[in-house]
Amino acid sequence: IRHALAGNFCRCTGYVQIVDAVKAASHAISTKGEMRPRKAE
């Protein structure tokens, strides 16, 4: 995930929330076959 993002975004945050979101989506899709969007906080 980090390799795919390298050079595309500002690195000051370390991509933490983006990486977490990709992992959550990947897990949900692989276990449930779908993922519904969550409301913004």
PQR file with spaces between the fields and no chain letter, atoms N, CA, C, O and H, PARSE charges and radii, in Angstrom:
ATOM       1  N    ILE     1       0.846   -1.190    0.000 -0.4000 1.5000
ATOM       2  CA   ILE     1       0.000    0.000    0.000 -0.0000 2.0000
ATOM       3  C    ILE     1       0.883    1.244    0.000  0.5500 1.7000
ATOM       4  O    ILE     1       0.692    2.155   -0.805 -0.5500 1.4000
ATOM       5  N    ARG     2       1.847    1.269    0.907 -0.4000 1.5000
ATOM       6  CA   ARG     2       2.729    2.440    0.982 -0.0000 2.0000
ATOM       7  C    ARG     2       3.529    2.629   -0.305  0.5500 1.7000
ATOM       8  O    ARG     2       3.750    3.759   -0.742 -0.5500 1.4000
ATOM       9  H    ARG     2       2.003    0.529    1.561  0.4000 1.0000
ATOM      10  N    HIS     3       3.958    1.534   -0.906 -0.4000 1.5000
ATOM      11  CA   HIS     3       4.706    1.624   -2.164 -0.0000 2.0000
ATOM      12  C    HIS     3       3.833    2.238   -3.262  0.5500 1.7000
ATOM      13  O    HIS     3       4.305    3.063   -4.044 -0.5500 1.4000
ATOM      14  H    HIS     3       3.779    0.616   -0.551  0.4000 1.0000
ATOM      15  N    ALA     4       2.579    1.838   -3.317 -0.4000 1.5000
ATOM      16  CA   ALA     4       1.669    2.365   -4.336 -0.0000 2.0000
ATOM      17  C    ALA     4       1.395    3.850   -4.140  0.5500 1.7000
ATOM      18  O    ALA     4       1.150    4.563   -5.113 -0.5500 1.4000
ATOM      19  H    ALA     4       2.196    1.168   -2.681  0.4000 1.0000
ATOM      20  N    LEU     5       1.433    4.325   -2.908 -0.4000 1.5000
ATOM      21  CA   LEU     5       1.175    5.731   -2.619 -0.0000 2.0000
ATOM      22  C    LEU     5       2.421    6.605   -2.726  0.5500 1.7000
ATOM      23  O    LEU     5       2.308    7.828   -2.812 -0.5500 1.4000
ATOM      24  H    LEU     5       1.632    3.745   -2.118  0.4000 1.0000
ATOM      25  N    ALA     6       3.583    6.010   -2.721 -0.4000 1.5000
ATOM      26  CA   ALA     6       4.834    6.773   -2.718 -0.0000 2.0000
ATOM      27  C    ALA     6       4.877    7.773   -3.869  0.5500 1.7000
ATOM      28  O    ALA     6       4.662    7.423   -5.029 -0.5500 1.4000
ATOM      29  H    ALA     6       3.674    5.016   -2.651  0.4000 1.0000
ATOM      30  N    GLY     7       5.156    9.011   -3.522 -0.4000 1.5000
ATOM      31  CA   GLY     7       5.276   10.057   -4.526 -0.0000 2.0000
ATOM      32  C    GLY     7       3.967   10.674   -4.968  0.5500 1.7000
ATOM      33  O    GLY     7       3.977   11.619   -5.757 -0.5500 1.4000
ATOM      34  H    GLY     7       5.331    9.296   -2.580  0.4000 1.0000
ATOM      35  N    ASN     8       2.842   10.174   -4.488 -0.4000 1.5000
ATOM      36  CA   ASN     8       1.546   10.684   -4.929 -0.0000 2.0000
ATOM      37  C    ASN     8       0.891   11.660   -3.963  0.5500 1.7000
ATOM      38  O    ASN     8       0.046   12.458   -4.370 -0.5500 1.4000
ATOM      39  H    ASN     8       2.835    9.406   -3.847  0.4000 1.0000
ATOM      40  N    PHE     9       1.265   11.607   -2.702 -0.4000 1.5000
ATOM      41  CA   PHE     9       0.650   12.456   -1.687 -0.0000 2.0000
ATOM      42  C    PHE     9       1.728   13.049   -0.795  0.5500 1.7000
ATOM      43  O    PHE     9       2.871   12.591   -0.800 -0.5500 1.4000
ATOM      44  H    PHE     9       1.951   10.959   -2.371  0.4000 1.0000
ATOM      45  N    CYS    10       1.363   14.059   -0.037 -0.4000 1.5000
ATOM      46  CA   CYS    10       2.265   14.618    0.970 -0.0000 2.0000
ATOM      47  C    CYS    10       2.580   13.526    1.992  0.5500 1.7000
ATOM      48  O    CYS    10       1.674   12.856    2.488 -0.5500 1.4000
ATOM      49  H    CYS    10       0.435   14.430   -0.033  0.4000 1.0000
ATOM      50  N    ARG    11       3.844   13.353    2.300 -0.4000 1.5000
ATOM      51  CA   ARG    11       4.252   12.294    3.217 -0.0000 2.0000
ATOM      52  C    ARG    11       4.269   12.733    4.678  0.5500 1.7000
ATOM      53  O    ARG    11       4.640   11.939    5.542 -0.5500 1.4000
ATOM      54  H    ARG    11       4.579   13.897    1.896  0.4000 1.0000
ATOM      55  N    CYS    12       3.885   13.953    4.980 -0.4000 1.5000
ATOM      56  CA   CYS    12       3.993   14.461    6.350 -0.0000 2.0000
ATOM      57  C    CYS    12       3.115   13.693    7.335  0.5500 1.7000
ATOM      58  O    CYS    12       3.432   13.659    8.524 -0.5500 1.4000
ATOM      59  H    CYS    12       3.583   14.598    4.278  0.4000 1.0000
ATOM      60  N    THR    13       2.038   13.084    6.889 -0.4000 1.5000
ATOM      61  CA   THR    13       1.167   12.326    7.797 -0.0000 2.0000
ATOM      62  C    THR    13       1.527   10.858    7.844  0.5500 1.7000
ATOM      63  O    THR    13       1.011   10.122    8.685 -0.5500 1.4000
ATOM      64  H    THR    13       1.781   13.112    5.923  0.4000 1.0000
ATOM      65  N    GLY    14       2.396   10.420    6.962 -0.4000 1.5000
ATOM      66  CA   GLY    14       2.762    9.006    6.908 -0.0000 2.0000
ATOM      67  C    GLY    14       1.674    8.134    6.319  0.5500 1.7000
ATOM      68  O    GLY    14       1.750    6.909    6.416 -0.5500 1.4000
ATOM      69  H    GLY    14       2.815   11.017    6.279  0.4000 1.0000
ATOM      70  N    TYR    15       0.675    8.728    5.717 -0.4000 1.5000
ATOM      71  CA   TYR    15      -0.414    7.985    5.070 -0.0000 2.0000
ATOM      72  C    TYR    15      -1.213    7.115    6.035  0.5500 1.7000
ATOM      73  O    TYR    15      -1.924    6.214    5.590 -0.5500 1.4000
ATOM      74  H    TYR    15       0.613    9.723    5.638  0.4000 1.0000
ATOM      75  N    VAL    16      -1.122    7.353    7.320 -0.4000 1.5000
ATOM      76  CA   VAL    16      -1.719    6.456    8.312 -0.0000 2.0000
ATOM      77  C    VAL    16      -3.200    6.207    8.043  0.5500 1.7000
ATOM      78  O    VAL    16      -3.621    5.053    7.968 -0.5500 1.4000
ATOM      79  H    VAL    16      -0.545    8.085    7.681  0.4000 1.0000
ATOM      80  N    GLN    17      -3.984    7.243    7.900 -0.4000 1.5000
ATOM      81  CA   GLN    17      -5.421    7.051    7.706 -0.0000 2.0000
ATOM      82  C    GLN    17      -5.738    6.436    6.345  0.5500 1.7000
ATOM      83  O    GLN    17      -6.681    5.654    6.226 -0.5500 1.4000
ATOM      84  H    GLN    17      -3.642    8.181    7.961  0.4000 1.0000
ATOM      85  N    ILE    18      -4.966    6.779    5.323 -0.4000 1.5000
ATOM      86  CA   ILE    18      -5.193    6.194    4.002 -0.0000 2.0000
ATOM      87  C    ILE    18      -4.880    4.704    4.027  0.5500 1.7000
ATOM      88  O    ILE    18      -5.651    3.896    3.510 -0.5500 1.4000
ATOM      89  H    ILE    18      -4.200    7.415    5.419  0.4000 1.0000
ATOM      90  N    VAL    19      -3.755    4.341    4.626 -0.4000 1.5000
ATOM      91  CA   VAL    19      -3.370    2.928    4.720 -0.0000 2.0000
ATOM      92  C    VAL    19      -4.410    2.154    5.524  0.5500 1.7000
ATOM      93  O    VAL    19      -4.799    1.053    5.135 -0.5500 1.4000
ATOM      94  H    VAL    19      -3.128    4.998    5.046  0.4000 1.0000
ATOM      95  N    ASP    20      -4.862    2.718    6.637 -0.4000 1.5000
ATOM      96  CA   ASP    20      -5.890    2.059    7.447 -0.0000 2.0000
ATOM      97  C    ASP    20      -7.178    1.855    6.650  0.5500 1.7000
ATOM      98  O    ASP    20      -7.805    0.800    6.747 -0.5500 1.4000
ATOM      99  H    ASP    20      -4.547    3.612    6.954  0.4000 1.0000
ATOM     100  N    ALA    21      -7.575    2.852    5.867 -0.4000 1.5000
ATOM     101  CA   ALA    21      -8.795    2.747    5.065 -0.0000 2.0000
ATOM     102  C    ALA    21      -8.666    1.675    3.988  0.5500 1.7000
ATOM     103  O    ALA    21      -9.607    0.916    3.755 -0.5500 1.4000
ATOM     104  H    ALA    21      -7.066    3.709    5.788  0.4000 1.0000
ATOM     105  N    VAL    22      -7.520    1.606    3.335 -0.4000 1.5000
ATOM     106  CA   VAL    22      -7.303    0.589    2.303 -0.0000 2.0000
ATOM     107  C    VAL    22      -7.326   -0.805    2.919  0.5500 1.7000
ATOM     108  O    VAL    22      -7.909   -1.728    2.350 -0.5500 1.4000
ATOM     109  H    VAL    22      -6.755    2.223    3.524  0.4000 1.0000
ATOM     110  N    LYS    23      -6.696   -0.959    4.078 -0.4000 1.5000
ATOM     111  CA   LYS    23      -6.707   -2.258    4.762 -0.0000 2.0000
ATOM     112  C    LYS    23      -8.125   -2.657    5.162  0.5500 1.7000
ATOM     113  O    LYS    23      -8.515   -3.811    4.991 -0.5500 1.4000
ATOM     114  H    LYS    23      -6.223   -0.210    4.540  0.4000 1.0000
ATOM     115  N    ALA    24      -8.900   -1.707    5.696 -0.4000 1.5000
ATOM     116  CA   ALA    24     -10.278   -2.000    6.105 -0.0000 2.0000
ATOM     117  C    ALA    24     -11.135   -2.386    4.900  0.5500 1.7000
ATOM     118  O    ALA    24     -11.924   -3.328    4.973 -0.5500 1.4000
ATOM     119  H    ALA    24      -8.583   -0.769    5.835  0.4000 1.0000
ATOM     120  N    ALA    25     -10.980   -1.664    3.802 -0.4000 1.5000
ATOM     121  CA   ALA    25     -11.750   -1.971    2.596 -0.0000 2.0000
ATOM     122  C    ALA    25     -11.367   -3.338    2.039  0.5500 1.7000
ATOM     123  O    ALA    25     -12.232   -4.121    1.647 -0.5500 1.4000
ATOM     124  H    ALA    25     -10.339   -0.899    3.742  0.4000 1.0000
ATOM     125  N    SER    26     -10.088   -3.615    2.006 -0.4000 1.5000
ATOM     126  CA   SER    26      -9.617   -4.904    1.512 -0.0000 2.0000
ATOM     127  C    SER    26     -10.165   -6.050    2.351  0.5500 1.7000
ATOM     128  O    SER    26     -10.617   -7.061    1.814 -0.5500 1.4000
ATOM     129  H    SER    26      -9.385   -2.979    2.325  0.4000 1.0000
ATOM     130  N    HIS    27     -10.124   -5.892    3.649 -0.4000 1.5000
ATOM     131  CA   HIS    27     -10.640   -6.930    4.546 -0.0000 2.0000
ATOM     132  C    HIS    27     -12.144   -7.117    4.354  0.5500 1.7000
ATOM     133  O    HIS    27     -12.625   -8.246    4.259 -0.5500 1.4000
ATOM     134  H    HIS    27      -9.757   -5.071    4.085  0.4000 1.0000
ATOM     135  N    ALA    28     -12.883   -6.009    4.297 -0.4000 1.5000
ATOM     136  CA   ALA    28     -14.335   -6.099    4.145 -0.0000 2.0000
ATOM     137  C    ALA    28     -14.717   -6.761    2.829  0.5500 1.7000
ATOM     138  O    ALA    28     -15.625   -7.592    2.785 -0.5500 1.4000
ATOM     139  H    ALA    28     -12.493   -5.092    4.375  0.4000 1.0000
ATOM     140  N    ILE    29     -14.034   -6.400    1.776 -0.4000 1.5000
ATOM     141  CA   ILE    29     -14.340   -6.982    0.469 -0.0000 2.0000
ATOM     142  C    ILE    29     -14.000   -8.466    0.437  0.5500 1.7000
ATOM     143  O    ILE    29     -14.749   -9.265   -0.127 -0.5500 1.4000
ATOM     144  H    ILE    29     -13.297   -5.725    1.811  0.4000 1.0000
ATOM     145  N    SER    30     -12.880   -8.835    1.037 -0.4000 1.5000
ATOM     146  CA   SER    30     -12.467  -10.240    0.988 -0.0000 2.0000
ATOM     147  C    SER    30     -13.317  -11.132    1.885  0.5500 1.7000
ATOM     148  O    SER    30     -13.449  -12.325    1.613 -0.5500 1.4000
ATOM     149  H    SER    30     -12.272   -8.186    1.495  0.4000 1.0000
ATOM     150  N    THR    31     -13.894  -10.580    2.944 -0.4000 1.5000
ATOM     151  CA   THR    31     -14.688  -11.403    3.851 -0.0000 2.0000
ATOM     152  C    THR    31     -16.187  -11.303    3.599  0.5500 1.7000
ATOM     153  O    THR    31     -16.919  -12.253    3.879 -0.5500 1.4000
ATOM     154  H    THR    31     -13.787   -9.610    3.165  0.4000 1.0000
ATOM     155  N    LYS    32     -16.655  -10.181    3.081 -0.4000 1.5000
ATOM     156  CA   LYS    32     -18.091   -9.972    2.896 -0.0000 2.0000
ATOM     157  C    LYS    32     -18.480   -9.780    1.439  0.5500 1.7000
ATOM     158  O    LYS    32     -19.656   -9.883    1.090 -0.5500 1.4000
ATOM     159  H    LYS    32     -16.061   -9.410    2.854  0.4000 1.0000
ATOM     160  N    GLY    33     -17.511   -9.504    0.595 -0.4000 1.5000
ATOM     161  CA   GLY    33     -17.800   -9.296   -0.811 -0.0000 2.0000
ATOM     162  C    GLY    33     -18.257   -7.899   -1.158  0.5500 1.7000
ATOM     163  O    GLY    33     -18.497   -7.604   -2.329 -0.5500 1.4000
ATOM     164  H    GLY    33     -16.555   -9.420    0.878  0.4000 1.0000
ATOM     165  N    GLU    34     -18.384   -7.037   -0.179 -0.4000 1.5000
ATOM     166  CA   GLU    34     -18.801   -5.664   -0.436 -0.0000 2.0000
ATOM     167  C    GLU    34     -18.411   -4.783    0.736  0.5500 1.7000
ATOM     168  O    GLU    34     -18.074   -5.273    1.814 -0.5500 1.4000
ATOM     169  H    GLU    34     -18.189   -7.276    0.773  0.4000 1.0000
ATOM     170  N    MET    35     -18.459   -3.487    0.514 -0.4000 1.5000
ATOM     171  CA   MET    35     -18.205   -2.548    1.600 -0.0000 2.0000
ATOM     172  C    MET    35     -19.031   -1.309    1.355  0.5500 1.7000
ATOM     173  O    MET    35     -18.974   -0.718    0.276 -0.5500 1.4000
ATOM     174  H    MET    35     -18.732   -3.088   -0.362  0.4000 1.0000
ATOM     175  N    ARG    36     -19.787   -0.921    2.335 -0.4000 1.5000
ATOM     176  CA   ARG    36     -20.590    0.290    2.241 -0.0000 2.0000
ATOM     177  C    ARG    36     -19.796    1.460    2.806  0.5500 1.7000
ATOM     178  O    ARG    36     -19.058    1.295    3.777 -0.5500 1.4000
ATOM     179  H    ARG    36     -19.834   -1.401    3.211  0.4000 1.0000
ATOM     180  N    PRO    37     -19.938    2.635    2.212 -0.5600 1.5000
ATOM     181  CA   PRO    37     -19.207    3.797    2.729  0.2800 2.0000
ATOM     182  C    PRO    37     -19.699    4.189    4.117  0.5500 1.7000
ATOM     183  O    PRO    37     -20.885    4.073    4.425 -0.5500 1.4000
ATOM     184  N    ARG    38     -18.776    4.653    4.944 -0.4000 1.5000
ATOM     185  CA   ARG    38     -19.144    5.143    6.270 -0.0000 2.0000
ATOM     186  C    ARG    38     -19.364    6.639    6.192  0.5500 1.7000
ATOM     187  O    ARG    38     -18.816    7.308    5.316 -0.5500 1.4000
ATOM     188  H    ARG    38     -17.812    4.747    4.693  0.4000 1.0000
ATOM     189  N    LYS    39     -20.168    7.169    7.107 -0.4000 1.5000
ATOM     190  CA   LYS    39     -20.371    8.608    7.172 -0.0000 2.0000
ATOM     191  C    LYS    39     -19.102    9.274    7.681  0.5500 1.7000
ATOM     192  O    LYS    39     -18.399    8.728    8.531 -0.5500 1.4000
ATOM     193  H    LYS    39     -20.613    6.626    7.819  0.4000 1.0000
ATOM     194  N    ALA    40     -18.819   10.449    7.157 -0.4000 1.5000
ATOM     195  CA   ALA    40     -17.646   11.198    7.601 -0.0000 2.0000
ATOM     196  C    ALA    40     -17.820   11.614    9.051  0.5500 1.7000
ATOM     197  O    ALA    40     -18.926   11.902    9.509 -0.5500 1.4000
ATOM     198  H    ALA    40     -19.390   10.892    6.466  0.4000 1.0000
ATOM     199  N    GLU    41     -16.715   11.638    9.750 -0.4000 1.5000
ATOM     200  CA   GLU    41     -16.763   12.031   11.166 -0.0000 2.0000
ATOM     201  C    GLU    41     -16.611   13.514   11.318  0.5500 1.7000
ATOM     202  O    GLU    41     -16.627   14.024   12.438 -0.5500 1.4000
ATOM     203  H    GLU    41     -15.817   11.404    9.378  0.4000 1.0000
